[in-house]
Amino acid sequence: MAEARNQSALRDELTVPPPPVDLLVSQPVAAQPAPPPPPLGSAVAQIRIPRIGLDKAVVEGVDLSDLRRGPGHYSGTPLPGQPGNSSIAGHRTTYGAPFFRLDEMKPGDPILVSTVQGAFRYEVSRVFVVSPNQVDVLNPTQGDQLTLTTCNPRFSAAQRLVVTADLKGPAAPASEPVTSPTKGLDLDPAVTGQPAPPVADEVVGASGDPSERAPSALWGSVVLALGVACAILGRLWRRWPARLLIAAPLLASLWTFYSHLAKAIPS
């Protein structure tokens, strides 16, 4: 529910139509100049992946608070549709799980993105797995591509699943470079052909907060106890009054349990 509200707010903020499903080649808006670097937490794009039924707004930033709202754009990489390696991370098991089925992607599959600069088509080139510290997947590239990252396997943060896709058609003008909030990694411009920008220390993925395990277990026990109490009251008393009596605390406990569990499990 919270993710759906956040997505609705992001779409309203972006005010651009979703990319058409029959888009065959990128269509940047010729008269549209490059936008300034977006602030963290703002809407930057809409992404549509027909194969896995994904249609989401993309938020700027990859902190946990950002990814709870939807897929997040790595600050310090180009915006989608611009020249270079634009990179996006997303949850796989919680907060709407936008990248839950990302492992189903095949080479040649389209990934469609729309921004204020136009509509863009990418086609998948590779689907592979890396360790969390293999940040070279976020490095600048000579070609124009989109990189998607998420945890792998599901419910684990041991690895990162990566999908790369090549831009089909012209790119939009690039925004002015910005400094990433993450630490930098020295790259060799002779290899990349571009100045070395800052990149993340780790490919984004949430391994789960250990401090949330105890509250998750506690509230899970509360939910279980309320369920047992409802069953017992239903036998000793009348079933419907028992259910009505337990409903409010049970729903509140379920919500609290899920809130802690979503932070505890790898996402």
C-alpha positions, 0 to 999 in steps of 0.5 A: 500500500505504501509503495503504491502511494509512493508510486502514484506521487512519483508519477504525478511529479514526473508528468511524462507519459509512460513509454509506448509498448510499440516503441521501436527506436529511441525518440529524444525530444529534439528541442528539450535541453538536458535537465539539471541534476535531479535532487535525491528523492525526486522522480526521474523516469518511468520504466516499462519491461514487458517481459516481466510486467514491470511498469514503475516510476524511477526515483533519484537515489539508491538509499533504502528510503529511496528504494522503498518508493520504487526503482532508484537511479544511481546518482553519478551515472547518466540519466536514462536515455543519456550517453553512457552507462545509466544504472538503476537498482531495485528491490526484489522481495519487498516494497513492491518487489519491482525486480522480482522477476528480473532473472527471467530477462533474455537477450534482445528483450526490450526495456522502455524508459521515458523521461522529460527528454523523450522515450527510449528503447533499450535491448538486453545484451547480458544477464549475469551475476556478480559479487556485491563488491564488483562495482565495475558494472557501474563504470562508465562505458563507451556505448550507451547502455542501461544497467539494472541491479538487484539482490540474488538469489531471492531472499538473499544478499549474497550476490547481485543480479545484473542486466545490461541493455543497449540503447537503440537509437539516438541518445538525449543530451547529457546533464552536467556531471554531479558528485555522487554521495558515495565514495569514488573509485579511480578509473583509467580514462584511457580505458573508458574514454571518459573522465573517472566519475565517482561510483558506489563502493558496493552494488546496491542490495539490502542484506537485511538489518540484524537488529530487526530480527528480534522485533520480527520474531516478537511481533510474529509471536504476537500475531500467532498468539492472537490467532490462537486466541481467536480460535479458542474464543470462537469455540468457547463463545460465538465465532463472529463476536470473537473475530470482531474482538480480535480483528483490530489488534490482529491487523495492527500486529500484522502491520507491525510484524510486516514492517519489521520483517521487511527490514530484516530480510534481504530485499 
